[in-house]
Amino acid sequence: MEKRKFLFFVFLFLSVALIVLGLLGGEFRVVWQKAVTVCLECIGIG
């Protein structure tokens, strides 16, 4: 059980660290722009 808890926190930390790195690298803007483009195409505006 102790090993399972440890792995949970390791993966949680890695997930948060990778999200922060993506935000600092400007990936949020790229993903957001692609999402907006897909949504506008589905609606038929873009």
Distance bins in CASP14 RR format, pairs under 12 A and 6 or more apart:
PFRMAT RR
TARGET T0000
AUTHOR 0000-0000-0000
RMODE 2
METHOD distances of the structure
MODEL  1
1 7 0 0 0 0 0 1 0 0 0 0 0
1 8 0 0 0 0 0 1 0 0 0 0 0
2 8 0 0 0 0 0 1 0 0 0 0 0
2 9 0 0 0 0 0 1 0 0 0 0 0
3 9 0 0 0 0 0 1 0 0 0 0 0
3 10 0 0 0 0 0 1 0 0 0 0 0
4 10 0 0 0 0 0 1 0 0 0 0 0
4 11 0 0 0 0 0 1 0 0 0 0 0
5 11 0 0 0 0 0 1 0 0 0 0 0
5 12 0 0 0 0 0 1 0 0 0 0 0
6 12 0 0 0 0 0 1 0 0 0 0 0
6 13 0 0 0 0 0 1 0 0 0 0 0
7 13 0 0 0 0 0 1 0 0 0 0 0
7 14 0 0 0 0 0 1 0 0 0 0 0
8 14 0 0 0 0 0 1 0 0 0 0 0
8 15 0 0 0 0 0 1 0 0 0 0 0
9 15 0 0 0 0 0 1 0 0 0 0 0
9 16 0 0 0 0 0 1 0 0 0 0 0
10 16 0 0 0 0 0 1 0 0 0 0 0
10 17 0 0 0 0 0 1 0 0 0 0 0
11 17 0 0 0 0 0 1 0 0 0 0 0
11 18 0 0 0 0 0 1 0 0 0 0 0
12 18 0 0 0 0 0 1 0 0 0 0 0
12 19 0 0 0 0 0 1 0 0 0 0 0
13 19 0 0 0 0 0 1 0 0 0 0 0
13 20 0 0 0 0 0 1 0 0 0 0 0
14 20 0 0 0 0 0 1 0 0 0 0 0
14 21 0 0 0 0 0 1 0 0 0 0 0
15 21 0 0 0 0 0 1 0 0 0 0 0
15 22 0 0 0 0 0 1 0 0 0 0 0
16 22 0 0 0 0 0 1 0 0 0 0 0
16 23 0 0 0 0 0 1 0 0 0 0 0
17 23 0 0 0 0 0 1 0 0 0 0 0
17 24 0 0 0 0 0 1 0 0 0 0 0
18 24 0 0 0 0 0 1 0 0 0 0 0
18 25 0 0 0 0 0 1 0 0 0 0 0
18 27 0 0 0 0 0 1 0 0 0 0 0
19 25 0 0 0 0 0 1 0 0 0 0 0
19 26 0 0 0 0 0 1 0 0 0 0 0
19 27 0 0 0 0 1 0 0 0 0 0 0
19 28 0 0 0 0 1 0 0 0 0 0 0
19 31 0 0 0 0 0 1 0 0 0 0 0
20 26 0 0 0 0 0 1 0 0 0 0 0
20 27 0 0 0 0 0 1 0 0 0 0 0
20 28 0 0 0 0 0 1 0 0 0 0 0
21 27 0 0 0 0 1 0 0 0 0 0 0
21 28 0 0 0 0 0 1 0 0 0 0 0
22 28 1 0 0 1 0 0 0 0 0 0 0
22 29 0 0 0 0 0 1 0 0 0 0 0
22 30 0 0 0 0 1 0 0 0 0 0 0
22 31 0 0 0 0 1 0 0 0 0 0 0
23 29 0 0 0 0 1 0 0 0 0 0 0
23 30 0 0 0 0 0 1 0 0 0 0 0
23 31 0 0 0 0 0 1 0 0 0 0 0
23 32 0 0 0 0 0 1 0 0 0 0 0
25 31 0 0 0 0 0 1 0 0 0 0 0
26 32 0 0 0 0 1 0 0 0 0 0 0
26 33 0 0 0 0 0 1 0 0 0 0 0
27 33 0 0 0 0 0 1 0 0 0 0 0
27 34 0 0 0 0 0 1 0 0 0 0 0
28 34 0 0 0 0 0 1 0 0 0 0 0
28 35 0 0 0 0 0 1 0 0 0 0 0
29 35 0 0 0 0 0 1 0 0 0 0 0
29 36 0 0 0 0 0 1 0 0 0 0 0
30 36 0 0 0 0 0 1 0 0 0 0 0
30 37 0 0 0 0 0 1 0 0 0 0 0
31 37 0 0 0 0 0 1 0 0 0 0 0
31 38 0 0 0 0 0 1 0 0 0 0 0
32 38 0 0 0 0 0 1 0 0 0 0 0
32 39 0 0 0 0 0 1 0 0 0 0 0
33 39 0 0 0 0 0 1 0 0 0 0 0
33 40 0 0 0 0 0 1 0 0 0 0 0
34 40 0 0 0 0 0 1 0 0 0 0 0
34 41 0 0 0 0 0 1 0 0 0 0 0
35 41 0 0 0 0 0 1 0 0 0 0 0
35 42 0 0 0 0 0 1 0 0 0 0 0
36 42 0 0 0 0 0 1 0 0 0 0 0
36 43 0 0 0 0 0 1 0 0 0 0 0
36 45 0 0 0 0 0 1 0 0 0 0 0
36 46 0 0 0 0 1 0 0 0 0 0 0
37 43 0 0 0 0 0 1 0 0 0 0 0
37 44 0 0 0 0 0 1 0 0 0 0 0
37 45 0 0 0 0 0 1 0 0 0 0 0
37 46 1 0 0 1 0 0 0 0 0 0 0
38 44 0 0 0 0 0 1 0 0 0 0 0
38 45 0 0 0 0 0 1 0 0 0 0 0
38 46 0 0 0 0 0 1 0 0 0 0 0
39 45 0 0 0 0 1 0 0 0 0 0 0
39 46 0 0 0 0 1 0 0 0 0 0 0
40 46 1 0 1 0 0 0 0 0 0 0 0
END
